[in-house]
């Protein structure tokens, strides 16, 4: 199954080196960021959004409700990350 990860470091050179090492060019893609705070917050909040998405599915809501959750969830995630010291680029 295809997936991706983000390698975050205050040193972009270090993050790039690690990303090249872990990417396999086929199913795993590693992105690079120097926004460590943003990546940490995003990693936690995306799990909350995933649980909420599953709850919507279990309650029988459709794709529009899921799209609204993702849209508003990303907006709130960005606000939270910026409040935690993110530069906001990790969520772009």
C-alpha positions as CSV (number, residue, x, y, z in Angstrom):
1,X,0.0,0.0,0.0
2,X,1.3,3.4,-0.9
3,X,2.1,5.7,2.0
4,X,4.1,8.8,3.0
5,X,5.9,10.2,5.9
6,X,7.4,13.6,6.8
7,X,10.9,13.9,8.1
8,X,11.2,17.0,10.2
9,X,14.4,18.6,11.4
10,X,15.6,22.0,12.2
11,X,18.4,21.1,9.7
12,X,16.9,20.7,6.2
13,X,20.1,18.9,5.1
14,X,19.7,16.3,7.8
15,X,16.0,15.9,7.0
16,X,16.7,15.5,3.2
17,X,19.4,12.9,3.9
18,X,17.0,10.8,6.1
19,X,14.2,11.2,3.6
20,X,16.3,9.9,0.8
21,X,17.4,7.0,2.9
22,X,13.8,5.9,3.9
23,X,12.1,6.6,0.5
24,X,11.8,3.5,-1.6
25,X,10.7,5.2,-4.8
26,X,7.7,3.0,-5.1
27,X,5.3,2.7,-2.1
28,X,6.9,5.0,0.5
29,X,7.5,8.7,-0.1
30,X,9.2,10.8,2.5
31,X,8.7,14.6,2.5
32,X,11.0,17.0,4.2
33,X,10.1,19.9,6.5
34,X,11.9,22.2,8.9
35,X,8.7,22.9,10.8
36,X,9.2,20.4,13.6
37,X,6.4,21.9,15.8
38,X,3.9,21.8,12.9
39,X,4.7,18.2,12.1
40,X,4.4,17.1,15.7
41,X,1.0,18.7,16.1
42,X,-0.2,17.4,12.7
43,X,0.9,13.9,13.6
44,X,-1.3,13.9,16.7
45,X,-4.3,15.8,15.3
46,X,-4.6,13.7,12.2
47,X,-5.3,10.7,14.4
48,X,-8.2,12.6,16.0
49,X,-9.5,13.4,12.6
50,X,-9.2,9.8,11.5
51,X,-11.2,8.6,14.6
52,X,-13.9,11.3,13.9
53,X,-14.1,10.2,10.3
54,X,-14.7,6.6,11.4
55,X,-17.4,7.8,13.7
56,X,-19.1,9.7,10.9
57,X,-19.0,6.5,8.8
58,X,-20.4,4.5,11.7
59,X,-23.2,7.0,12.2
60,X,-24.1,6.6,8.5
61,X,-23.1,10.1,7.4
62,X,-21.9,10.4,3.8
63,X,-18.9,11.7,1.9
64,X,-20.0,15.4,2.3
65,X,-19.9,15.1,6.0
66,X,-16.4,13.6,5.8
67,X,-15.2,16.3,3.4
68,X,-16.5,19.0,5.8
69,X,-14.7,17.3,8.7
70,X,-11.4,17.2,6.8
71,X,-11.8,20.8,5.6
72,X,-12.6,22.3,9.0
73,X,-10.3,19.9,10.8
74,X,-7.3,21.1,8.7
75,X,-8.2,24.7,9.4
76,X,-8.3,24.0,13.2
77,X,-5.2,21.9,13.0
78,X,-3.4,24.8,11.3
79,X,-4.5,27.3,14.0
80,X,-3.5,24.9,16.8
81,X,-0.1,24.2,15.2
82,X,0.6,28.0,14.8
83,X,-0.3,28.5,18.4
84,X,2.2,25.8,19.3
85,X,5.0,27.6,17.4
86,X,4.6,26.2,13.9
87,X,5.4,28.4,11.0
88,X,2.2,27.1,9.3
89,X,3.9,25.7,6.2
90,X,3.6,22.1,7.3
91,X,-0.1,22.1,6.7
92,X,0.1,23.7,3.3
